[in-house]
Amino acid sequence: MEEIVTAVYASADTLKNVRDDLVSVGIPQENIRVNRDKMQVQVIGPATAEAEFLEILKRHSPIEIRTS
């Protein structure tokens, strides 16, 4: 089962850094969505990878994190 983890950040620069970190650990680019208007990054992947996603997203001090 796939999950979507969404993190909201205060800075547009942070969005790029988060995306770069996710790609560097092997998460396919097509599984990462960056929405500059909402200042958020979404990662789509298996529920078994949720802990890894959260660890990377939390490194960048998000304002909010949601899982769906």
Beta strands, then each sheet from edge to edge (+ up, - down):
strand 1: 2-8
strand 2: 32-35
strand 3: 40-46
strand 4: 64-67
sheet 1: 2+ 3- 1+ 4-
end
